[in-house]
Amino acid sequence: MKLDCILCRKAVEEFIRQLMRETTSNGEEEFNYDAMARYIQNSEFKSLREFFPERVRYGDIMHELFNEKPPDSSPGPSTSSSSTHQHSTPSTSNT
């Protein structure tokens, strides 16, 4: 029984080592979810694919479900730079 635990622990350690090595380009890049999900989706770890799906953008889902345009592709004025949405405090200097 103790040998089983040791072998299982070694297998998990090797899996984590391989995952980190493959998703960070041997430590040259920062570890992130997208790289890990991409690696798992394209690896032999088929049983993990449903636990680590690739990230899908909200606009892409809306486009697939409702055939709407993705938000970043629609032309139009940007509301963040509009003067109607900016709040300013009036100056109170009386000289």
GIWO-V627872 format. One record per backbone hydrogen bond with DSSP energy under -0.5 kcal/mol. NH is the residue of the N-H (numbers start at 1). CO is the residue of the C=O. Records with the same first field share a line. If there is no record, write none. Layout:
# GIWO-V627872
NH: CO + CO
This chain:
# GIWO-V627872
5: 1
6: 2
7: 3
8: 4
9: 5
10: 6
11: 7
12: 8
13: 9
14: 10
15: 11
16: 12
17: 13
18: 14
19: 15
20: 16
21: 17
22: 18
23: 19
24: 20
26: 21
28: 24 + 25
29: 24
36: 32
37: 33
38: 34
39: 35
40: 36
41: 37
42: 38
43: 40
46: 44
48: 45
49: 46
51: 48
52: 48
61: 57
62: 58
63: 59
64: 60
65: 61
66: 62
67: 63
68: 62
73: 70
74: 70 + 71
82: 79
85: 82
86: 83
90: 88
94: 92
95: 93
